């Protein structure tokens, strides 16, 4: 709508089915409404989705002077400053000793999870239509559900399975719609 890109009927249907799968994750029996913490977490998930939407639209509409790789260090520096201030305000000073596993996790999350991931998404968002990028991002909760089951040994209830399959069906439907 904001970019003037053509969206096929199959792509629109794929996005709709994928969003329906996401909504299943918020179904009242899923525990999504059981506590204030769960409500806050779900609200943050919706906020993150809106931020990705803004990012995709802005990246597609922006007239680039520098490459994403040239901009990434500055974006990460700005984000780091903002997050350090926020962490200090909400959590207080960090512990005086931080172990090697925590430092390795910080390094991985900072460089691989954040910088490399954001750079890759920016490159993809510049090159593919917004609908295609949105369909790809729909796979994130499915990956999260699968990894939490494998790595954390969390159970898969029927609602999670139906939700993941619905999202995957929406992705497949939209991907066949051209792009």
C-alpha positions as a printed Julia matrix, in Angstrom:
179×3 Matrix{Float64}:
  0.0     0.0    0.0
  2.77    2.48   0.92
  5.21    1.26  -1.71
  2.94    0.73  -4.69
  4.12   -2.88  -5.03
  1.75   -5.35  -6.62
  0.45   -8.06  -4.29
 -1.07  -11.15  -5.88
 -4.18  -12.82  -4.51
 -2.14  -15.83  -3.41
  0.34  -13.6   -1.59
 -2.47  -11.78   0.21
 -4.04  -15.13   1.11
 -0.67  -16.44   2.29
 -0.14  -13.44   4.55
 -3.7   -13.79   5.91
 -3.26  -17.51   6.63
  0.15  -16.85   8.22
 -1.3   -14.15  10.46
 -4.14  -16.53  11.41
 -1.46  -19.01  12.49
  0.19  -16.3   14.58
 -3.14  -15.45  16.2
 -3.46  -19.09  17.25
 -0.4   -18.53  19.44
 -2.49  -15.97  21.35
 -5.48  -18.28  21.76
 -6.92  -18.0   25.3
 -6.17  -21.68  26.13
 -2.5   -21.25  25.16
 -1.59  -19.49  28.41
 -1.06  -16.24  26.54
 -3.51  -14.45  28.85
 -2.68  -16.2   32.12
 -0.53  -13.54  33.74
  0.57   -9.96  33.5
  4.02  -11.14  32.39
  2.48  -13.19  29.56
  0.43  -10.2   28.46
  3.52   -7.97  28.5
  5.47  -10.55  26.49
  2.71  -10.86  23.91
  2.45   -7.09  23.68
  6.18   -6.88  23.05
  5.89   -9.53  20.32
  3.2    -7.44  18.59
  5.34   -4.31  19.01
  8.34   -6.14  17.49
  6.2    -7.2   14.51
  5.12   -3.6   13.99
  8.76   -2.5   14.15
  9.7    -5.06  11.48
  6.83   -3.8    9.33
  8.13   -0.24   9.61
 11.67   -1.47   8.9
 10.62   -3.38   5.77
  8.61   -0.46   4.38
 11.3     2.1    5.22
 14.09   -0.06   3.77
 12.15   -0.51   0.52
 11.26    3.19   0.23
 14.64    4.64   1.31
 17.0     6.04  -1.32
 20.34    4.59  -0.3
 23.55    6.61  -0.37
 25.68    4.19   1.68
 25.4     0.41   1.74
 23.83   -1.45   4.67
 27.29   -2.8    5.53
 28.67    0.73   5.8
 25.77    1.84   8.0
 25.64   -1.23  10.25
 28.44   -0.21  12.69
 26.77    3.16  13.29
 23.33    1.61  13.74
 24.74   -0.93  16.19
 26.63    1.78  18.1
 23.46    3.86  18.44
 21.46    0.8   19.53
 24.15   -0.17  22.04
 24.13    3.27  23.66
 20.32    3.25  23.88
 20.22   -0.29  25.29
 22.97    0.34  27.85
 21.1     3.38  29.15
 17.85    1.4   29.26
 19.51   -1.59  30.98
 21.17    0.62  33.6
 17.89    2.43  34.27
 15.82   -0.75  34.59
 18.3    -3.29  35.93
 20.97   -1.25  37.68
 24.72   -1.76  37.49
 25.96   -5.08  36.07
 27.68   -7.6   38.35
 31.32   -6.85  39.07
 32.4   -10.16  37.52
 31.0   -11.54  34.31
 31.92  -15.1   33.41
 33.25  -16.36  30.11
 29.95  -17.98  29.04
 28.13  -14.67  29.53
 30.77  -12.76  27.56
 30.61  -15.32  24.75
 26.81  -15.03  24.7
 27.06  -11.23  24.55
 29.59  -11.4   21.72
 27.46  -13.88  19.76
 24.26  -11.89  20.29
 25.96   -8.62  19.43
 27.85   -9.64  16.32
 26.03  -12.65  14.88
 22.5   -12.3   16.24
 22.2    -8.55  15.9
 24.72   -6.98  13.52
 24.95   -9.8   10.96
 21.25  -10.62  11.23
 20.11   -7.02  10.79
 22.53   -6.48   7.9
 21.24   -9.63   6.16
 17.6    -8.62   6.64
 18.32   -5.14   5.31
 19.96   -6.58   2.2
 17.02   -8.95   1.67
 14.47   -6.17   2.27
 16.17   -4.01  -0.35
 16.1    -6.73  -3.0
 12.76   -8.51  -2.63
  9.21   -7.14  -2.54
  7.81   -6.28   0.9
  5.24   -9.1    0.76
  7.95  -11.68   0.1
 10.05  -10.34   2.98
  7.02  -10.38   5.27
  6.25  -13.97   4.38
  9.85  -14.92   5.17
  9.72  -13.24   8.57
  6.59  -15.28   9.38
  8.89  -18.3    9.76
 10.47  -16.8   12.9
  7.91  -18.09  15.43
  7.9   -21.52  13.77
 11.67  -21.67  14.17
 11.32  -20.53  17.79
  8.73  -23.23  18.53
 10.91  -25.91  16.93
 14.14  -24.84  18.61
 12.5   -24.54  22.03
 11.2   -28.09  21.63
 14.6   -29.44  20.54
 17.08  -27.43  22.61
 15.03  -26.64  25.73
 12.95  -29.85  25.65
  9.76  -27.82  25.91
  6.63  -29.71  25.05
  4.65  -29.24  21.86
  0.95  -29.02  22.57
 -1.54  -29.49  19.74
 -2.22  -25.74  19.54
  1.46  -24.97  18.93
  1.65  -27.63  16.24
 -1.5   -26.37  14.48
 -0.23  -22.79  14.73
  3.18  -23.68  13.25
  1.6   -25.7   10.43
 -0.84  -22.89   9.65
  2.01  -20.38   9.45
  4.03  -22.71   7.2
  1.0   -23.23   4.97
  0.58  -19.45   4.69
  4.24  -19.06   3.72
  3.97  -21.81   1.1
  0.72  -20.36  -0.27
  2.17  -16.88  -0.57
  5.51  -18.05  -1.96
  3.71  -19.73  -4.86
  1.95  -16.45  -5.54
  4.99  -14.92  -7.22
  7.03  -12.13  -5.87
